[in-house]
Amino acid sequence: MRSRTRRPLAAFTLTEILVVLAVIAAIAAILVPVLARARERGRSRVCGSNLRQLAVANLLYAQDHDGYFVPAAPRFYEEDARRWFGVRNESGRFEPRDGALVPYLKEGGRLRECPSFRSDVGFDRGTGGYVYNSICVGSRVWWEGFRPEAFDASAREADLADPSGTAMFADGALDVGIGLAEYAFMTPPPAVSARIPGATPFDPSVHFRHGERANVVFADGHLRALPRVLSQTASAGYPAADPAAHDLGWFGPVTGNTPYDPE
């Protein structure tokens, strides 16, 4: 009976293992950013759909209210209990389910959240991470200046010289120094706020969180993804804030006739 000789098992050398690991690491380095960008594109599409729904809801609201869009913050100076996205409850927080646009939104009126934005700070919880043009869509401030009566009404589409160039809603946030907070209002750039009686400089509130772009829906209902063209590194109200470092700013043009400006 012949004895069988065992062959030595084939094995990878240390050099071969290191080569394989290096190849895997190189492939991962290529794929991870690609997958991250693809995931963010998907989130941006969801966000854009949310903004379109808000614009459609506001246009439907206007049809039922003699052509006037939803007010951004009626009785803002007197009580500040109502804003476009909700009503203050007994604890002082806004309840989105009581918002004026709820009857015009799908799926029971639920205000959708941008999937690329989360916040644990701030005072406007419930906006979904979106800001509303409170200067010349959600109020009469552009025409009447910063006075109480200007916040009790809003604009009509007929008031806007260029609805396709007037922003209605956008990705938004506010740098409050300890993080990004949800915020209700789309603030105008300095050159525009300087033209409004009684206005003071505003911190930027458009958030360029989708690959350095912000989704913006205009008063005619069309959506654009716009880059940031202006920002600032300091805040008048929040000493530790740095809006530019947190992707906040304004899209352009920021002088003359702007997407914030109906003239």
C-alpha positions in Angstrom: 0.0 0.0 0.0 1.5 3.2 -1.1 1.4 6.2 1.2 0.2 9.4 -0.2 2.3 12.4 0.1 0.5 15.6 1.0 1.1 18.7 -1.1 1.8 21.8 0.7 -1.3 24.1 0.7 -1.0 27.1 -1.5 -1.0 30.4 0.4 -0.7 34.1 -0.3 2.5 35.7 0.5 2.5 38.8 2.7 3.4 40.9 -0.3 0.4 39.5 -2.2 -2.0 40.2 0.7 -0.7 43.8 0.9 -1.2 44.3 -2.8 -4.8 43.0 -2.6 -5.5 45.3 0.4 -4.0 48.3 -1.5 -6.2 47.6 -4.5 -9.3 47.3 -2.3 -8.5 50.6 -0.5 -8.0 52.3 -3.9 -11.3 51.1 -5.2 -13.0 52.2 -1.9 -11.4 55.6 -2.2 -12.9 55.9 -5.7 -16.3 54.5 -4.9 -17.1 56.1 -1.5 -17.2 59.7 -2.9 -19.1 58.6 -5.9 -21.7 56.8 -3.8 -21.9 59.8 -1.4 -22.5 62.2 -4.4 -25.1 59.8 -5.8 -26.9 59.6 -2.4 -26.8 63.4 -2.1 -28.3 63.8 -5.6 -31.1 61.6 -4.5 -31.7 63.6 -1.4 -31.6 66.8 -3.4 -34.3 65.5 -5.7 -36.5 64.7 -2.7 -35.9 68.1 -1.4 -36.8 69.7 -4.7 -40.0 67.8 -4.7 -40.8 69.1 -1.2 -40.2 72.7 -2.3 -42.4 72.3 -5.4 -45.2 71.0 -3.2 -44.9 74.0 -0.9 -45.1 76.3 -3.9 -48.1 74.5 -5.3 -49.8 74.7 -1.9 -49.1 78.4 -1.7 -50.5 79.0 -5.2 -53.6 77.0 -4.2 -53.9 79.0 -1.0 -53.8 82.2 -3.1 -56.7 80.9 -5.3 -58.8 80.7 -2.2 -57.7 84.0 -0.7 -58.4 86.6 -3.4 -55.0 86.0 -5.0 -52.9 86.6 -1.8 -50.1 84.2 -0.8 -49.9 82.9 2.7 -48.7 85.6 5.1 -45.2 84.8 6.5 -45.9 86.0 10.0 -49.2 87.9 10.6 -49.3 90.1 13.6 -45.6 89.7 13.9 -45.0 92.7 16.0 -48.1 92.2 18.3 -48.0 88.5 19.2 -45.9 86.5 16.7 -48.1 83.5 17.3 -48.6 82.4 13.7 -46.1 81.8 10.9 -46.4 80.3 7.5 -45.5 76.9 8.7 -47.4 76.6 12.0 -49.0 78.1 15.1 -47.5 78.4 18.6 -48.8 75.9 21.1 -49.0 76.4 24.9 -45.3 75.6 25.4 -44.3 78.3 22.9 -43.3 76.0 20.1 -44.8 76.1 16.7 -47.1 73.2 15.7 -46.7 72.5 11.9 -50.0 70.6 11.8 -51.8 73.9 12.4 -50.1 75.8 9.6 -52.1 77.7 7.0 -50.8 75.6 4.1 -51.7 72.2 5.7 -55.0 71.9 3.8 -53.2 72.3 0.5 -50.4 69.7 1.1 -50.5 66.1 0.2 -50.5 63.1 2.7 -52.7 64.8 5.3 -50.9 68.1 5.2 -47.6 66.8 6.6 -44.8 69.4 6.0 -41.9 67.4 4.6 -38.4 67.7 5.9 -35.3 68.1 3.7 -33.5 64.8 4.0 -30.1 66.6 4.0 -30.8 68.8 7.0 -31.2 68.0 10.7 -31.1 70.5 13.6 -31.4 70.2 17.4 -31.2 74.0 18.1 -33.3 77.0 17.3 -36.7 78.5 17.7 -38.5 77.7 14.4 -38.8 74.0 14.7 -41.2 72.6 12.1 -40.2 74.5 8.9 -38.8 71.3 7.4 -35.5 73.1 6.8 -37.0 75.6 4.4 -37.3 79.4 4.4 -40.0 81.6 2.9 -39.6 84.9 1.1 -41.1 87.1 3.9 -40.1 90.4 2.2 -42.1 90.5 -1.0 -44.2 87.3 -1.1 -45.3 86.6 2.5 -45.7 90.3 3.4 -46.0 93.8 2.1 -42.6 94.9 3.6 -41.1 95.5 0.2 -43.7 98.1 -0.6 -44.5 99.5 2.9 -41.3 99.0 4.9 -40.8 97.4 8.3 -44.0 98.4 10.0 -46.6 96.2 11.7 -49.3 96.5 9.0 -46.9 95.2 6.4 -46.8 91.8 8.0 -50.6 91.4 8.3 -51.0 91.0 4.6 -49.0 89.4 1.7 -48.3 89.9 -2.0 -50.5 88.7 -4.9 -48.9 87.2 -8.0 -50.1 90.3 -9.8 -47.9 92.4 -7.5 -44.8 90.7 -8.7 -43.2 92.2 -11.8 -41.4 88.9 -12.5 -42.8 85.8 -10.8 -40.3 83.6 -12.5 -37.5 85.7 -11.0 -39.0 86.0 -7.5 -37.9 83.3 -5.0 -40.7 81.8 -2.9 -39.1 79.0 -0.8 -35.6 77.7 -0.5 -33.3 75.5 1.5 -32.7 77.4 4.7 -31.1 77.6 8.2 -29.6 80.1 10.5 -26.2 80.0 12.2 -26.9 80.8 15.9 -23.3 80.2 17.1 -24.0 76.8 18.6 -25.2 75.1 15.4 -27.6 75.6 12.6 -31.2 76.2 13.6 -34.4 75.9 11.6 -35.5 79.3 10.5 -38.7 80.6 8.9 -37.6 83.5 6.7 -35.5 83.9 3.6 -33.4 87.1 4.2 -32.5 89.4 1.4 -28.9 90.3 0.5 -27.5 93.6 1.8 -28.1 95.5 -1.5 -31.7 94.6 -1.4 -32.3 95.2 2.3 -30.8 98.6 2.0 -33.7 99.6 -0.3 -36.3 98.7 2.3 -37.4 101.4 4.7 -36.6 100.5 8.3 -34.6 97.4 7.4 -31.3 96.5 9.1 -28.7 94.1 7.7 -29.7 90.5 7.9 -27.7 87.3 8.5 -28.0 85.0 5.4 -30.5 82.2 5.8 -30.3 80.3 2.4 -28.4 77.0 3.0 -26.3 75.7 0.2 -26.3 72.1 1.5 -26.7 70.1 -1.7 -23.2 69.9 -3.2 -22.7 73.7 -2.6 -26.0 74.5 -4.1 -29.4 75.4 -2.7 -32.8 74.4 -4.1 -35.0 77.4 -4.7 -38.6 77.4 -5.9 -39.9 80.6 -7.6 -43.3 82.3 -7.5 -44.3 80.7 -10.8 -43.6 77.2 -9.4 -40.3 76.4 -11.2 -37.3 75.0 -9.3 -33.6 75.8 -9.6 -30.5 74.6 -7.9 -28.4 77.7 -7.4 -24.8 78.3 -6.2 -23.8 80.8 -3.5 -22.4 84.1 -4.7 -22.2 86.0 -1.5 -21.9 85.4 2.2 -20.4 86.8 5.4 -18.2 85.5 8.2 -19.8 87.3 11.1 -23.2 87.9 12.6 -24.6 91.0 14.3 -26.8 88.9 16.6 -24.8 85.7 17.3 -21.1 86.5 18.2 -19.9 82.9 17.7 -21.6 82.5 14.3 -19.8 82.2 11.0 -22.4 81.8 8.2 -19.9 81.4 5.4 -18.2 78.5 7.2 -21.6 76.7 7.4 -22.6 77.0 3.7 -25.0 79.9 4.3 -25.3 82.9 2.0 -27.2 84.4 -0.9 -27.6 83.3 -4.5 -27.3 85.8 -7.2 -27.6 88.3 -8.6 -27.4 90.2 -5.3 -27.6 93.7 -6.6 -30.3 95.5 -8.7 -33.2 93.3 -9.7 -32.7 90.0 -7.8 -34.7 86.8 -7.3 -35.8 88.4 -3.9 -36.9 91.6 -5.6 -40.2 91.9 -7.5 -39.2 94.9 -9.5 
